[in-house]
């Protein structure tokens, strides 16, 4: 089996090349080991052939030329850059691309998912491939390699007329839901209490993406009769959640409303993918019942209209 494709295409099936090789990097899905270097520096790669590769001198010259035309990498970036693509009479698609290493050390790849896409990021083919046979790719170098896509791995049967590109598919890491404490809580809690809260949040099922909910933590009546309700405000969104007014209603074990009221909050915000505990105090005079059973309870935000109707 050839280690990489040749400059000349087979006369069988469709043969196309990337559109001027000008834009080979789809957003967020083209690279692995994505660089975090914001200095603006770029890396130029040199051609690295597989030790077992035997190709004519003119083909090697052509590969060096294509590698020189490919976009520069960020330091530490690993990416694919397309060379050629063709399909045989049985529908098997052969795509040749450079595996480019922008790191300062050699890399050895294992299993990776490769995407063939149109220039508007529509997936043409997708496959998980074993790249251990590529061997060690030296620092700042590019190694040509063949990728084969069977008909069942192709989502589209025709190449787009405006060009194509190839890249590694990388699932974005899921952000772990975490504890977000207000400064007043940080100053009041011991290190052990903070760790306990962190463990509790870690063990909980996180809210769904974009979901905001209130979870009861503790409800207790003080000696003067005030009701202290501690809730965990959970933000499953990727934006900061700002709250300035929270209307709450509390029910006891008999599912009877025991307290209702609105709370104004100053500069209160819950960070993305985090939960913030907060205690709401209902004065004794606002309680709906004298005898309340807190062996089981729930508290939840209410809509303003509902609050007015039930007042």
Secondary structure, 3 states (H helix, E strand, C coil): CCCCCCCCCCCCCCEECCCCCCCCCCCCCCEECCCCCCCCCCECCEECCCCCCCCCHHHHHHHHHHHHHCCCECCCCEEEEEEEEEECCCCCEEEEEEEEECCCCCECCCEEEEEEEECCCCEEEEEEEECHHHCCECCCEEEEEEEEECHHHECCCCCCCCCEEEEEECCCCCCCCEECCCHHHHHHCCHHHHHHHHHHHHHCCCCCCCCEEEEEEEEEECCCCCEEEEEEEEECCCCCEEEEEEEEEEECCCCCEEEEEEEEEEEEEECCCEEEEEEEEECHHHCCCCCCCCCCCEEEECCHHHHHHHC
